[in-house]
Amino acid sequence: MDDLDTIHGERIYLARIPDEERYYKRYMELLNAGPVLSGTGNEPHTLEEVKELFAEWRKDEGNMTWGIFRKSDNELIGDVCLRYGYEEYGNDGPEVAIMIGEARSGYGSEAMRILLDYVFKEKRKLFGKQINIINLGLYKENTGALKLYSKLGFEEVMERPDIDNGKVEIVMQMTRDMWHRAKAI
Ligand SMILES: CC(C)(COP(=O)(O)OP(=O)(O)OC[C@H]1O[C@@H](n2cnc3c(N)ncnc32)[C@H](O)[C@@H]1OP(=O)(O)O)[C@@H](O)C(=O)NCCC(=O)NCCS
């Protein structure tokens, strides 16, 4: 999907990652960092695979992937996406996923907050409709991600085994109402 708004936070902003060699390399570096591999359960990616990934996002109407950029030096430090088609959640909301190269920097919380504000803003339409629910899946052993999502107000709705590797996956959801209630407190 090509038309992505830039979303501004205090220390970071979310923007389309340019289709340039240096960003492919930087993205590969982030994806292949140890904590990211263990959090996502992915295998390391080659540069060719990263390029293919970018090309797939661009074609996919059900995928909005933003780079997370640090404001102080415009460095790419991670990504956050809304997408359909990876997992089934039993509702018409997209899945959210996030990856940050530097752990415990506070960037993960800021990126998710500004994205949720953006999605749940009145009258905003994404994927051609108003989004009222966001889903996500994470491994139970991924304590950092669990802490992040719980702090933001996502609620656990079920646990299920990942058929690929037998790990326990937790499914969490956030509705538009939950986000507005959490912000009002
Ligand atoms: C999960 C992830 C996005 C968190 O990003 P982050 O920038 O580290 O998050 P924050 O610094 O905003 O931390 C949010 C909270 O979680 C806590 N936290 C973060 N990483 C943690 C860890 N490994 N263990 C325990 N707590 C952790 C922080 O201390 C903070 O809580 P606090 O405010 O009470 O101190 C990042 O670690 C990451 O990209 N991991 C690999 C990819 C991944 O697992 N993505 C999610 C897949 S669903």
The ligand as an SDF file (V2000), in Angstrom:
LIG
                    3D

 48 50  0  0  0  0  0  0  0  0999 V2000
    8.3540   -5.7470   22.0940 C   0  0  0  0  0  0  0  0  0  0  0  0
    9.0780   -4.4670   21.6790 C   0  0  0  0  0  0  0  0  0  0  0  0
    8.3510   -3.8470   20.4810 C   0  0  0  0  0  0  0  0  0  0  0  0
    9.0290   -3.4910   22.8600 C   0  0  0  0  0  0  0  0  0  0  0  0
    9.6250   -2.2800   22.4380 O   0  0  0  0  0  0  0  0  0  0  0  0
   10.3940   -1.3590   23.5100 P   0  0  0  0  0  0  0  0  0  0  0  0
   10.8360   -0.1280   22.8100 O   0  0  0  0  0  0  0  0  0  0  0  0
   11.3930   -2.2070   24.1880 O   0  0  0  0  0  0  0  0  0  0  0  0
    9.2070   -1.0260   24.5020 O   0  0  0  0  0  0  0  0  0  0  0  0
    9.2390    0.0440   25.6770 P   0  0  0  0  0  0  0  0  0  0  0  0
   10.6310    0.4580   25.9830 O   0  0  0  0  0  0  0  0  0  0  0  0
    8.2500    1.0910   25.3360 O   0  0  0  0  0  0  0  0  0  0  0  0
    8.7420   -0.8480   26.8820 O   0  0  0  0  0  0  0  0  0  0  0  0
    7.3750   -1.0450   27.2260 C   0  0  0  0  0  0  0  0  0  0  0  0
    7.3270   -1.7180   28.5970 C   0  0  0  0  0  0  0  0  0  0  0  0
    7.7570   -3.0620   28.4820 O   0  0  0  0  0  0  0  0  0  0  0  0
    8.9050   -3.2850   29.2990 C   0  0  0  0  0  0  0  0  0  0  0  0
    9.8120   -4.1520   28.5790 N   0  0  0  0  0  0  0  0  0  0  0  0
   10.3190   -3.9760   27.3350 C   0  0  0  0  0  0  0  0  0  0  0  0
   11.1130   -5.0050   27.0140 N   0  0  0  0  0  0  0  0  0  0  0  0
   11.0930   -5.8540   28.0700 C   0  0  0  0  0  0  0  0  0  0  0  0
   11.6970   -7.1150   28.3260 C   0  0  0  0  0  0  0  0  0  0  0  0
   12.4770   -7.7120   27.4270 N   0  0  0  0  0  0  0  0  0  0  0  0
   11.4270   -7.7200   29.5030 N   0  0  0  0  0  0  0  0  0  0  0  0
   10.6160   -7.1550   30.4230 C   0  0  0  0  0  0  0  0  0  0  0  0
   10.0010   -5.9350   30.2290 N   0  0  0  0  0  0  0  0  0  0  0  0
   10.2510   -5.3100   29.0750 C   0  0  0  0  0  0  0  0  0  0  0  0
    9.5130   -1.9280   29.5430 C   0  0  0  0  0  0  0  0  0  0  0  0
   10.2720   -1.8940   30.7310 O   0  0  0  0  0  0  0  0  0  0  0  0
    8.2750   -1.0510   29.5990 C   0  0  0  0  0  0  0  0  0  0  0  0
    7.6460   -1.1440   30.8640 O   0  0  0  0  0  0  0  0  0  0  0  0
    7.7870    0.0760   31.9210 P   0  0  0  0  0  0  0  0  0  0  0  0
    7.2620    1.2920   31.1990 O   0  0  0  0  0  0  0  0  0  0  0  0
    6.9450   -0.3600   33.0490 O   0  0  0  0  0  0  0  0  0  0  0  0
    9.2450    0.1880   32.2030 O   0  0  0  0  0  0  0  0  0  0  0  0
   10.5670   -4.7230   21.3010 C   0  0  0  0  0  0  0  0  0  0  0  0
   11.2280   -5.2730   22.4010 O   0  0  0  0  0  0  0  0  0  0  0  0
   10.7410   -5.6260   20.1090 C   0  0  0  0  0  0  0  0  0  0  0  0
   10.7350   -5.1910   18.9970 O   0  0  0  0  0  0  0  0  0  0  0  0
   10.9050   -6.9340   20.3380 N   0  0  0  0  0  0  0  0  0  0  0  0
   11.1550   -7.8860   19.2460 C   0  0  0  0  0  0  0  0  0  0  0  0
    9.9920   -8.0130   18.2660 C   0  0  0  0  0  0  0  0  0  0  0  0
    8.7470   -8.4050   18.9840 C   0  0  0  0  0  0  0  0  0  0  0  0
    8.7590   -9.2160   19.8790 O   0  0  0  0  0  0  0  0  0  0  0  0
    7.6320   -7.8000   18.5500 N   0  0  0  0  0  0  0  0  0  0  0  0
    6.3290   -8.1210   19.0840 C   0  0  0  0  0  0  0  0  0  0  0  0
    5.8610   -9.3610   18.4200 C   0  0  0  0  0  0  0  0  0  0  0  0
    4.1750   -9.5380   18.7230 S   0  0  0  0  0  0  0  0  0  0  0  0
  1  2  1  0
  2  3  1  0
  2  4  1  0
  2 36  1  0
  4  5  1  0
  5  6  1  0
  6  7  2  0
  6  8  1  0
  6  9  1  0
  9 10  1  0
 10 11  2  0
 10 12  1  0
 10 13  1  0
 13 14  1  0
 14 15  1  0
 15 16  1  0
 15 30  1  0
 16 17  1  0
 17 18  1  0
 17 28  1  0
 18 19  1  0
 18 27  1  0
 19 20  2  0
 20 21  1  0
 21 22  1  0
 21 27  2  0
 22 23  1  0
 22 24  2  0
 24 25  1  0
 25 26  2  0
 26 27  1  0
 28 29  1  0
 28 30  1  0
 30 31  1  0
 31 32  1  0
 32 33  2  0
 32 34  1  0
 32 35  1  0
 36 37  1  0
 36 38  1  0
 38 39  2  0
 38 40  1  0
 40 41  1  0
 41 42  1  0
 42 43  1  0
 43 44  2  0
 43 45  1  0
 45 46  1  0
 46 47  1  0
 47 48  1  0
M  END
$$$$
